[in-house]
C-alpha cells in the first residue's frame, strides 16, 4: 500500500514539474516598433523573439505559467499574446478607461489589473472588471511575487516601489525611491527576482532595472537604449511549455501502480 501511494505522489509531482520545467527568462515588449525580446538579466542585451507590429499600445503584460498564456493590456483591450509568433488575440474591450496594468496571481490563479488609481479584478474570459479599491497614489504597473504572493507595483510619479493590500487596494510605499526617472514596467520571476524598465521623464529611452523588493532600490542593467520604449515586461519560459493533460498523469499513474502491485504479488508468492 505504501508503494502505491508513493508512486501516485511521484506521478503528480512529475506532472506539476513538467508543466513548468522550461528555463524562465524575462521578456520585454517595445511598443513603437512592436518587438518582443528576451533580455539578459546581467548585460541587458536583447535577443529578438517576434514582431507584433508598431502602434500596438501595449502598456502591461503578465504570464500564466499554468496554461502558458501571456495577457496584455493593449489600448483599452485585454488580449493574449503569442510571444513566439507575435500574434495578439482579443479577449474583450475593457470596461473602464485608463487601464495601466495586468498581473497574474500564481496562488489564486486570478487575473488582476489596475487603472492609474484603482486595483481591479479581471474576468479573464471577457475583460470585464470589478473595482477592489483605491491605491491612494498613481500606479504604472503591477506584479505578484510568486514566492510570497505579495502584490507589488511601481509608480512613475513618486518613482517608488509599493505593495498593495489585495483586500482593499490600499498601497504602501517603500521607504526608498527607486532612484530613476520614470519607472514604467515591473515583473517578478518565480525565484522572487524583480525586473523593470525606466523610460525617463520624457519617454526618450529605456533603462532596464533590477529591483530589490526588500528595500525598493533599483540598479541599472546594461546601458540606456535610446529611442526605444520597452513599456511591458513579463517572466515566462524561453520555449513553449508542455502543459500535461490531467488524464496523462492518471493513466501513467495507473500503469505504474499496477506494475508495483504485480511486483508485490510476485514477491509475496
PyMOL commands that set and color helices and strands:
alter all, ss='L'
color gray80, all
select helices_A, chain A and resi 2-19+246-268
alter helices_A, ss='H'
color red, helices_A
select strands_A, chain A and resi 24-30+35-39+46-51+58-64+69-74+77-82+87-93+99-105+110-115+118-122+129-134+141-145+150-155+160-164+171-177+183-188+194-198+205-211+218-226+230-237
alter strands_A, ss='S'
color yellow, strands_A
deselect
rebuild
show_as cartoon
